């Protein structure tokens, strides 16, 4: 992840929260955290954070911090926060197991050797053209002046299994309905979907960011079957960059910065799959808020339920506005 692509105003941290059967042993978690960072050859981690208020702990752990891994405890909850340049969502599940939560397995499949969108310079040109001529639909924040900092996190657990295509369909229709309620038309809805090429297995396999991005455009024009087909065939997005030419890289960086409000996607969707974890009672996952509207929809299935999360920037959204948008997604599933 290059510095000019990563918006410095974003913490670039992903969050996994696990409710365990019993409060975690803080000393054991601290020892395991030290062992993980040593094995990964990461800098020594900050001390384990202990807070009574789970929500406050979660918000604290998604604030900007260069540490590859931060861990906190609140009652029976174990909260993992990783910098996305070091760990992806499925990697967080691996780290949860290594921190003593017992076996943790996801049924999520990688995209394998799927084709890419082409070279970095070509991708940059295409994205800049899109930003100028057909920018992705925005999501109108609630009215009123919002002056918060950091991110707003909300979640909802519902019964059953809900696949990524269904989430993209429901989220798109929720955005269209939301914009219609404000007298706006949601055209060129772009949904970014987090995925991985593959994940190494084995007790000693290193953790890293192996994530890739799929991207669907004009999703409001697709029905549920069309979305499923588009996800199955979408190429992996090559990160926009200037390639090996320094002048081209600087020009691309300037263009991307200038058009930042019109770049990115309407929404990011990231599903960790159906997770088997006998020692865990509940799981939730919050992806990053990078790009576009700064909204991300996270999902994880566990024990016959799916927990959905919505994350937005506190400079634009409050709890109530974000909860209403998430409720609209849930009602459409």
N, C-alpha and C positions, 0 to 999 in steps of 0.2 A: 504494500500500500504506500504510494508515494505521498509526500507531504502536501503537494498542491492539489491532489484529488481529495484528500481528507479535509473536510471543512473544519477549521480550527475551533469553530464555535460549538462543535459537537464532541461529546465525551468519547464516542466510539466504543462504548462498553455494552456488552450483552449480559443479561441477567437471568439466572436460573434460581428459583426458590423451591425448596423441597421441605414438606412437612413430614417429619419422621415419627415413628411410633413412640419414641422417647426422646427427651431433650438430649442433644449430642454432648458427648464428653469433650469439654472445651480443650483440656490438655491434650487429649488424643487427636483432636482436629488440628490443633496447633502443630503437633509433631508431624502429622501427615502432610500438612501444608508445607512445612519446611523440607520434608523429603521430596515432595513433588517439585518444588522450585529448584532444588539441587539437581534432581534427575533431568529436569528440562534445561538446566543451565541458565535459569532466569535469575535476576537480582533477588536478594533476600526480600521476602515479603514483609509488608507492614504487619503489625500485630493484629490478631484476630479482633474483629469489632463486635462488641456485645451491646445490644440495645433492647429495651423493653418494647418499644414501639416498632413493629415490623415494617409498617409503611415508611416511617422515618428512616429505618435502616436501608430499605430498598432504594429510596430516593438518594440517600447519601452514597450508595455504592454505584449508582449510574452517573455520578458527577465525573467530570474529566479527571483522569488520573493515568499516568503512563505505566503503572504496574501491570504486568501481564495477568495477574490473578489476585483478587481481593476476596476475603471470606468473612462472613458475619454470622452471628448466632442471635436469634430472638426466640426464647422459649424452645419449642420443639422444631423451629424452622432453621434450616441451614441455607444460607444465601451465598451464591457464588457470582462474582462479577469479573468478567474477563475482558481485556482489551481485544477488539476483534482482529487486530493484526496478528495476535498470538494464538487465539482459540476461536473455533467456530461453535455453533450451537450443539452439534453432536459431541464435540470435544468436551463441552461442559458436562454432558452426561457421564463421559468417561471420568472426568475429574470428581464428580459427585461420588462415584463408586470408590475412587481412590482415597477420598476423604472419610471413608468408613460407613457409607450408607448402605452397603451390601450390593449384591449384583444389580446392575442397571443396564438394560438392553433396549435398543430401539429397532423397530421394524422398518425404519426409513431406508429407502434404497437410493444409491447415488445415480447420477446421470451417465456414468461411465465415460466412454470416448465420444460423446456427442459433439457434433461440429460446433465451431465458434462463429462469431459474426465477422471474422476477418481480422486484419491487422489493426493495431492501436490507432494509427493515424486515420485510417478509413472510418473506424468507429467514432472517433472524435469529430470528424467532418459530418458524419450522419447525425450525430447528436446535436451539434451546433445548428445544423439546418432545421432539425425538428424544433429546437428551442425558438428559432426565429420565426418559422412559418406555422408550425402546428404544436405549440407548447402543450404539455400534458395538463389535463383538467386539474384545477385546484379544489381544495375542500375548504369551504368558508368557515372560519372559526366562529364561535358564538359572539354576539354583540357585546359591546362594553370594552373598556380599557383593561387589558391584561398586562401585568407588570412582573409576573413571576419569573424565576430563574430555574434552570435545570429542566427536568422532564416531569410530566404528569403520567402516572401509571394507574390503569384501571384493569379489572379482570372480571370474568364471569365463567362459572363452571356449568356445563350443561350435559345431559345424558347422551350417551351414544358416541359413535365414531364418525368423524367428519373429515373427509379427505381434502387435500389442498385445492382441487378444482372447485369443490363445493364452497370453500371459503372465499376463493377469488370471485365466484359468481355472486355470493351473498354480499360481499364487500362492495363489489361494483354496483349492484342494484341499490345498496344503502347509500352510496355516494351520490348516485343519480337522484334518488329521492330526496336526500339532504339538500342538494343544490336546488332542486325544483322548489322545495319549501322556501328557499330564499330568493326565488324568482330568477334563478340562474340556470343555464343549460350546461350539463356536464358532458362536454364533447372531448374526444381524444383521451379517454381514461386510460392511463398507463399503469399497469401493475407489475412491480418487480417481485420476483419469487426467489427466495433463497434456497439453494440446494448444495450438494457436494458432488465431486467426481466419484469419490469412494472414501472409505475410512479403513485404515489399517486395523487389524485385530491383534489380540495378544496382550497379555498382562503388562508387558514392558514397552508396548508401542508408544512412541512419542506423540504428544498432543501438539497440534498446529492448526492454523487456519487453512482449511482445504475447501472453503466455501466457494461457490460460483453463483452467478446470477442469471436467471432466465427473465425475459422481459416481454410482456404482452402489451400491445398498443391497440387503441380503439376497441377496448374490451366491452364497452357498452353496446356494441353492435353484435356481440356474440351471445348465443344462448348457452345453457349449461354444457351441452354436448360439444359445442364449438370451443368452449374454454378448455374442456378436457383434452380435445384433439390438439389445440394450440400448445398446451403445456407439454404434451407428449412429443411434439416435434420442434419446439422452440430451441434455437441454438443458444449455446452459452455466450453470454455477453463478454466481449473483450473490454477490459477497463479502458476508458478514453485516456489517451496520452499522446505525446508527440513522437514516440519512437526513439530512435537513436540520434536524431538530429536535434542538437541543442536549441537552434533557432526555432524549429517547429515546436519543440516542447514548450518553450517560453510563450510562443504565440498561442498555442492551445491552452496553456494555463491561464493566460490573460482572458481569452475568450470564455472559458468555462467559469472563471470568477465573475466576469461581467454579467453573464447570463444565468448565474446560480439560481435566482428565484424561478426561472423558467425551465431549469434542467431537472434531472431526477425523474421521479415517478409520482403518480397520484397517491400511491400507497405501496408499502412493502409488506409482503406476506411471507412468513417463515414458519413452517410446521416441523416439529421434531419427530413426528410420527407417533405410532403406538408404542408406548414404553412399558416394559415389564420390569418392575422394581419391587419385590416383596417387602423390603424394609421401608418403603416410602408410602405415605398415606395420601399425598397430593403433590402435584408439580405445576409450576407455571413458568413461562418463558417470555422474556421481553427482548425482542431484537432491537437493533439500532434505529435511530431516527434520521439517518442521513438522507439527503437529497430531497428535491421536490417539496412536498407539503410538510415533510418532517413527521409523517404518521407511519406507524408500523403496527401490524396485526400479527401477534404471535399465537401459536397453538401447540398443544401437546396432549396426546391421548394417554390415559392411564386408568386402569381398573374400571373400564366401562364408561368413562366420562371423558369429555374434552374440555380443557380449560383454555379459554380465549383471553388474550390480553390486548389492550390497545395502549399505545404509548405516543405521546405528543409533546411538543415543546411548550413549556410553561409560559413562554413569551407570547403564545397565541391561544392556548387552550387552558381551561380550568377543568376540575374534576367533573362537574355537572355536564358540561358540553361534551366531554370525551365519553362519559358514561352513556349519554343519549345516543351517540354515534355507535358505540359498541352494542347497545341494546337493539338498534336497528339491524345490525349485522346478524345478531342472534335470532331476531324474529324472522329473518328471511332464510335461515337454514332449514 
